[in-house]
Amino acid sequence: MDLVTLALLNNRFEGVARKMANTLLRTGRSGVLNIARDFSCCIVTADAQLLVANEGLPIHVLSGPDIMAKFMKEYCPDLKAGDAFINNSPYHGCSHAADHTILVPIVDDAGRHRFTVLAKAHQADIGNSIPTTYHGAARDVYEEGALIFPSVRVQENYRTNQDFVRMCRMRIRVPDQWWGDFLAALGAARIGEQEIRAMAAEVGWDALEAFSREWLDYSEKRMIDALRALPSGRASRVSRHDPFPGTPDDGIPVTVHVVVDAEAARISVDLTENMDCLPCGLNLSEACTRTAAMVGIFNSIDHSVPKNAGSFRRIDLKLRENCVVGVPRHPTSCSVATTNVADRVANPVQCAIAEIAESKGMAECGAVIPPSVAVISGIHPRDGKPFINQVFLGMTGGAGSPDADAWLTIGHVGNAGMCNLDSIELDELRQPLYVASRRLLPDTEGAGEHVGAPSIAVEFGPVGCDISVGYVSDGVVNAALGTRGGGRGGPANQYLIKEDGSREPLPSCAQVDVADGQLVLSISAGGGGYGDPKSRPAEKVARDVRLGRITAERARAVYGVALGMDGSIEPEATARLRAAA
């Protein structure tokens, strides 16, 4: 296939994924979908290889869609046009139970399965034993409480199985909201089916399959070039998750061993030297373990390399069963698999690559999930009905890189900045919520030649009722690390502000009841810095002081930049400070 046709068909497939995502965004019922965009869409080949994805959350799609599609074919080998399946099982390829994924096999008029489209949408409620989709303290999947669907057929001949619907409506706290989100994801997948069938009518199924083979081969070649641009080497890094209920007293250390073989154009990540699965919800699903390692790799190489099964051929991942960052066994809980410990895999991988290759890799991104990104629930005083939604009021966390300062609102390394922060006004309209403040905190950036993001502080509370706030906040003890001489990012923290204004510290993992008149103060983690802070251009340091990002005292002590009373750089004093370092 000539390169022009290859590029055109790739753009057509990417356009399909974008149309699917646009459908989900515009029709999703819950704020976690139609404001925060916590969803992803992708297309896999008939033999279950990732072909293209929308600009969605990497933690959703790099690995997992392939595994889910394989189980769909294994459990239902008689795939037909009009079928649709749901999978949210962390033991069958899904990221975690909160990510309801609709799979639609695309079957031609002769009955041959050609592609599968997937629409993955985070849910506000999945029937957990407590009103949150992140049950960090769940000792197993039974205590977690979610309904688990391992590639279950929910439509046949384009008709929805009403037994499945009744079961979900009985279990989920906000059934109408869930039903709207289910229809949005189903509609997105059907849009994908419709568009690919239209492409096939135009160019033929055989041309589309030929494109798939050649696009994956081309992607592998691009990955080969990217890996050969790195020096060969090996490095090991450890990133530690804070202690939580069900973890050791010193938290969860995650050790990664990264080997780059430039000559062979291969990169490997060994995660086998880590502890067994734990009696809590922080264990990773296989999909999230694989994806997190790949996120660290793709953050560290040429960004234009396609992310699909072709480029994945050059990556070797070593996992083991019953490992906290490996392959979990039922009934291990993986309730929080997309974020906390997954970040502790991706972050040290990109830091290890920074150690192997100068001007590559990244520092650590800040940890999540602080209360400002909590699942909130209660009874709405307006109509007396229950409400539940995950809010995205504030998180930063971006890491310094070899060439630039942090992406401020990356959120966390696994979503790559693709989740939007909520509009305060819309959140206050939708829920009985009051947001008192949202501000960046000075002197919390990861210092470096290229700085990490500062922390963000958010104060919020209920209006006219009490609410429950569920969160799993990492980074209070173990802040984001810098690399190649860069400094740590600001730590996370959280407090309950009582009616008299006094502050009460809150635990890192909790389901907190907040009374009307009280506020939660949430401080998210900042990101690590990249490179020696005293190599940062003095003009940038002075600008950061002018903008209120850092104080003049920090500029002098950490960056070796002396400023006059008017904020101008004092060259001689700055030269002495930097020479002394």
Protein Blocks (a to p, Z undefined) as FASTA:
>chain_A
ZZklmmmmmmmmmmmmmmmmmmmmmmombfklmmnopacdddddfkopafbdcdddfklm
mgojlmmmmmmmmmmmmgcehiacddfbfknopablmlccdddddddfkopafbdcdddd
ddfbeoiabdcfbdfklmbfklnopacdehiafbgehiacfklmmmmmmmpmblmlmmmm
mmmmmmmmmmmmmmmmmmmmmnopklmmmmmmmmmmmmmmmmmmmmmmpccddddddddd
dddehiafklpaddddddddfknopadddfklccdddddfkbccfklmmmmmmmmmmmmm
cfklccdfklmmmpccdddehifblcdddfbdfklmmmmmmmmmmmmmmmmmmmmpghia
jddddddddfklcccddddfklopacdddddfbcghiacdfkbccdfknopaklnopacc
ddfklmmmmpccddfbdcddehiaccdfbdcddddddddddehiacddddddehklmccd
deehiacddddddddddfkopacdddfbdcddddehiacdddddddddedjfklpcfklm
mmmmmnomacfklmmmmnopacdfkopacfklmmmmmmmZZ
